[in-house]
Structures are given as C-alpha cells and as structure tokens.
Amino acid sequence: MPHPGLELRNLSFDFGPWSLRASLTAEPGHVTAVLGASGAGKSTLLALAAGFERPDAGQVRVHGETVTNLPPARRPVATLFQEHNLFAHLTAFQNVALGLDPGLRLTEDQRRCATAALSRVGLDGKESRLPRALSGGERQRVAIARTLVMRRPVLLLDEPFAALGPSLRRNMLDLVDGFRRDQGMTVVMVTHDPADARRIAESAAFMHDGRILSSGPTAELLDNPRIPELADYLGVPHTP
C-alpha cells in the first residue's frame, strides 16, 4: 500500500495563548484543500509542513520518510506563497533558474529547463523582464515555473492567488493542477474560498482555531456540513 504523499501526524505547536493540534493526510498525486477563516491556523500548518516552523511535538512525513527535523531546503517540498517571493533585481529567467541552482551556475540542460518552464506557463519572450515589468499574474506564473523546475514531490500552496481576479485565479489553479497531473505531485492548498477547493481538490479539511474539525471528499464536506462551525463558515444550514 503506498505511503501518503504528505502526512502531518499529531502536530502540536504553541504560540503564546494560541495552540495548534492537528493531523492531516494528503494522498499521493492528489490535491487536498485546507479551508478555514483567517486565523484558523492554515498557514501555520503549512509552515510546519515546509519546515519554516518546528512543531513542539508530532511528525512530518513525505512518502513515508520522516522530515520533521530537516530544514526547509532539504525537504522534498516546494511552497508557493501569496507574495511570489521573486527577486526584484533578477530577470524572470534568473528567478526561475534559482530553483535549479541558487548560485545561477547553470549547465546548458538547466538553461533549457528554465526556458521550457517559462514557456509552459505562457511567458515566451519575457525571459529577460524584471518583476516590475510583469503583471501580477505574470509574476505568479514565474513563481509557478520556479516550483516546476524544482520537481519536488510535494507542493504547498499558501493562498498564492488570493489577490488575483476570478478569471485569472481560475487559470492559475488550472495551471497548477495540470502540473500536478503531469508530474504526479501531491498538492496541499490553503484557501479561504470553497470555490478553489471545488475546482481542483479531491479532498478537503476544515480548520478552526488550530484544529482540523472535519475532512473528507470535497463535495461531501462542502455540501453536507456536519458540524456547526463549518456550516457557519459556509453560511449554510447545519446538517446534523
């Protein structure tokens, strides 16, 4: 039986009076959405998965391997943030190439890989542009291309498209989902919008006050909220 793509097992994290206590299993090659209001702990959960925060207890496992004590750079995980984290003084090509070699000492194969990734996200001819010369959607496409060349088995999305308009947002989700299907990546997507989960996530989990209160197939979770907190979040009647 295959291991989960990502397993967060009995994580515990205290931040002053607030605490997170959560477990989450993301099936390999699937998209799992983590839903909840602002302050629910969604981004903290992803930070623990990526290694930007260390849990007080519990384990982070990727394809059965424990990575809890590894720094972010050594985890087989890529993270895409709302702030695209591009370097303003580097071109689109160079920002993508950082995913291949942080020192930008590229082989010819790596150069072709970075160029192909930019082409894949629809940025042909814009390789030499600086981030300030790109639109918001184009900057996010550069960030997606960088995660693509890294070829990590797990991709974490921390509301990277929240600031985009509805049409562009859907396009970005579909683009990521296409890469997921091509590369067999496991994707965990934090969002406050149920429409995002319905679009590309096979399963979803609802987080409230540092706890995952409900999880299951996306449509089932959202169409039949069985806890009052989820019903209130969705603005629908509670299904007992």
Solvent accessible surface area in square Angstrom, and as a share of the most:
residue,aa,sasa,rsa
1,M,231,1.03
2,P,106,0.66
3,H,105,0.47
4,P,32,0.20
5,G,0,0.00
6,L,2,0.01
7,E,31,0.14
8,L,2,0.01
9,R,96,0.35
10,N,107,0.55
11,L,1,0.01
12,S,17,0.11
13,F,23,0.09
14,D,71,0.37
15,F,144,0.60
16,G,69,0.67
17,P,149,0.94
18,W,61,0.21
19,S,26,0.17
20,L,0,0.00
21,R,96,0.35
22,A,9,0.07
23,S,58,0.37
24,L,13,0.07
25,T,67,0.39
26,A,0,0.00
27,E,88,0.39
28,P,42,0.27
29,G,18,0.17
30,H,75,0.33
31,V,0,0.00
32,T,3,0.02
33,A,0,0.00
34,V,0,0.00
35,L,0,0.00
36,G,0,0.00
37,A,54,0.42
38,S,111,0.72
39,G,69,0.66
40,A,6,0.05
41,G,9,0.08
42,K,11,0.05
43,S,56,0.36
44,T,33,0.19
45,L,0,0.00
46,L,6,0.03
47,A,21,0.16
48,L,0,0.00
49,A,0,0.00
50,A,4,0.03
51,G,9,0.09
52,F,107,0.45
53,E,71,0.32
54,R,134,0.49
55,P,19,0.12
56,D,95,0.49
57,A,53,0.41
58,G,29,0.28
59,Q,64,0.29
60,V,0,0.00
61,R,46,0.17
62,V,5,0.03
63,H,73,0.33
64,G,14,0.13
65,E,120,0.54
66,T,63,0.37
67,V,5,0.03
68,T,14,0.08
69,N,111,0.57
70,L,48,0.24
71,P,64,0.40
72,P,46,0.29
73,A,86,0.66
74,R,166,0.61
75,R,3,0.01
76,P,40,0.25
77,V,9,0.05
78,A,4,0.03
79,T,28,0.17
80,L,6,0.03
81,F,58,0.24
82,Q,75,0.34
83,E,119,0.53
84,H,49,0.22
85,N,81,0.41
86,L,21,0.10
87,F,107,0.44
88,A,73,0.56
89,H,134,0.60
90,L,23,0.11
91,T,31,0.18
92,A,1,0.00
93,F,33,0.14
94,Q,61,0.27
95,N,0,0.00
96,V,0,0.00
97,A,0,0.00
98,L,33,0.16
99,G,21,0.20
100,L,44,0.22
101,D,25,0.13
102,P,116,0.73
103,G,37,0.35
104,L,50,0.25
105,R,183,0.67
106,L,28,0.14
107,T,80,0.47
108,E,112,0.50
109,D,94,0.48
110,Q,47,0.21
111,R,106,0.39
112,R,141,0.52
113,C,49,0.30
114,A,0,0.00
115,T,57,0.33
116,A,59,0.46
117,A,4,0.03
118,L,0,0.00
119,S,46,0.30
120,R,111,0.41
121,V,1,0.01
122,G,56,0.54
123,L,3,0.01
124,D,92,0.48
125,G,65,0.63
126,K,50,0.21
127,E,44,0.20
128,S,91,0.58
129,R,104,0.38
130,L,46,0.23
131,P,8,0.05
132,R,192,0.70
133,A,58,0.45
134,L,8,0.04
135,S,62,0.40
136,G,30,0.29
137,G,5,0.05
138,E,31,0.14
139,R,61,0.22
140,Q,8,0.03
141,R,51,0.19
142,V,0,0.00
143,A,0,0.00
144,I,2,0.01
145,A,0,0.00
146,R,36,0.13
147,T,14,0.08
148,L,16,0.08
149,V,9,0.05
150,M,54,0.24
151,R,160,0.59
152,R,60,0.22
153,P,47,0.30
154,V,0,0.00
155,L,5,0.03
156,L,0,0.00
157,L,1,0.00
158,D,23,0.12
159,E,36,0.16
160,P,5,0.03
161,F,6,0.02
162,A,30,0.24
163,A,85,0.66
164,L,31,0.15
165,G,40,0.39
166,P,98,0.61
167,S,66,0.43
168,L,56,0.28
169,R,29,0.10
170,R,107,0.39
171,N,72,0.37
172,M,0,0.00
173,L,4,0.02
174,D,61,0.32
175,L,33,0.16
176,V,1,0.01
177,D,13,0.07
178,G,27,0.26
179,F,5,0.02
180,R,14,0.05
181,R,161,0.59
182,D,96,0.50
183,Q,47,0.21
184,G,49,0.47
185,M,11,0.05
186,T,0,0.00
187,V,0,0.00
188,V,1,0.00
189,M,4,0.02
190,V,1,0.00
191,T,2,0.01
192,H,89,0.40
193,D,42,0.22
194,P,37,0.23
195,A,61,0.47
196,D,9,0.05
197,A,0,0.00
198,R,125,0.46
199,R,113,0.41
200,I,12,0.06
201,A,9,0.07
202,E,72,0.32
203,S,34,0.22
204,A,2,0.01
205,A,0,0.00
206,F,4,0.02
207,M,1,0.00
208,H,82,0.37
209,D,86,0.45
210,G,0,0.00
211,R,86,0.31
212,I,38,0.19
213,L,69,0.34
214,S,26,0.17
215,S,75,0.48
216,G,22,0.21
217,P,74,0.47
218,T,8,0.05
219,A,58,0.45
220,E,95,0.43
221,L,11,0.06
222,L,8,0.04
223,D,82,0.43
224,N,58,0.30
225,P,4,0.02
226,R,139,0.51
227,I,39,0.20
228,P,70,0.44
229,E,64,0.29
230,L,1,0.00
231,A,2,0.01
232,D,113,0.59
233,Y,56,0.21
234,L,38,0.19
235,G,66,0.64
236,V,63,0.36
237,P,117,0.73
238,H,82,0.37
239,T,45,0.26
240,P,136,0.86
